[in-house]
């Protein structure tokens, strides 16, 4: 993500990652490198969705959505159930 982030750029990045994820799954059997890439994609998707949720929450409460911050993967991954 760049410093100049909008909901649209976050959603576009999510779309790009989802397309890459689909391509990897479509291959069927994956190499170790491809599985590692898939893991990285999933972490990045979690971080993007977290950022988007932050932006929407800030906006909902009358604050500037640009105050949202990309959180470290370790923080975002803790949300997983």
C-alpha positions as a printed Julia matrix, in Angstrom:
81×3 Matrix{Float64}:
   0.0     0.0     0.0
   1.13    3.49   -0.68
   0.99    6.43    1.67
  -1.84    7.89   -0.41
  -4.51    5.29    0.24
  -8.21    5.45   -0.47
 -10.93    2.85   -0.11
 -10.72    2.4    -3.87
  -6.98    1.67   -3.88
  -7.38   -0.78   -0.98
 -10.2    -2.57   -2.82
  -8.16   -2.66   -6.04
  -5.24   -4.21   -4.13
  -7.62   -6.77   -2.58
  -8.96   -7.62   -6.04
  -5.41   -8.09   -7.37
  -4.52  -10.39   -4.46
  -7.73  -12.42   -4.83
  -7.04  -12.91   -8.55
  -3.51  -14.09   -7.78
  -4.89  -16.42   -5.1
  -7.39  -17.89   -7.59
  -4.62  -18.47  -10.13
  -2.59  -20.39   -7.58
  -5.55  -22.55   -6.55
  -6.44  -23.19  -10.21
  -3.05  -24.82  -10.75
  -4.03  -27.67   -8.5
  -0.87  -28.98   -6.93
   1.41  -26.18   -5.72
   5.13  -26.01   -5.2
   6.55  -24.98   -1.82
   7.22  -21.52   -3.23
   3.63  -21.21   -4.43
   2.28  -22.33   -1.04
   4.53  -19.76    0.64
   3.22  -17.09   -1.75
  -0.35  -18.13   -0.95
   0.39  -17.72    2.77
   1.76  -14.23    2.12
  -1.3   -13.35    0.03
  -3.61  -14.44    2.85
  -1.76  -12.31    5.39
  -1.8    -9.32    3.04
  -5.53   -9.8     2.42
  -6.15   -9.81    6.18
  -4.16   -6.59    6.52
  -6.04   -4.94    3.64
  -9.46   -5.88    5.01
  -8.37   -4.6     8.42
  -7.29   -1.29    6.89
 -10.56   -0.99    5.0
 -12.57   -1.69    8.18
 -10.56    0.95   10.03
 -11.18    3.52    7.28
 -14.91    2.82    7.27
 -15.17    3.0    11.06
 -13.29    6.3    11.19
 -15.54    7.75    8.5
 -18.66    6.49   10.26
 -17.68    8.37   13.42
 -16.85   11.6    11.6
 -13.11   11.19   11.61
 -10.63   11.28    8.76
 -10.28    7.8     7.2
  -6.68    8.66    6.3
  -5.89    8.26   10.01
  -6.21    4.49    9.51
  -2.9     2.67    9.68
  -1.68   -0.52    8.1
  -1.12   -2.74   11.12
   1.62   -5.35   11.43
   0.7    -8.81   10.25
   1.12  -10.22   13.76
  -1.56   -7.87   15.07
  -4.01   -8.54   12.26
  -3.51  -12.3    12.35
  -4.64  -12.29   15.98
  -8.15  -11.52   14.69
  -8.39  -14.94   13.09
 -10.61  -17.33   14.96
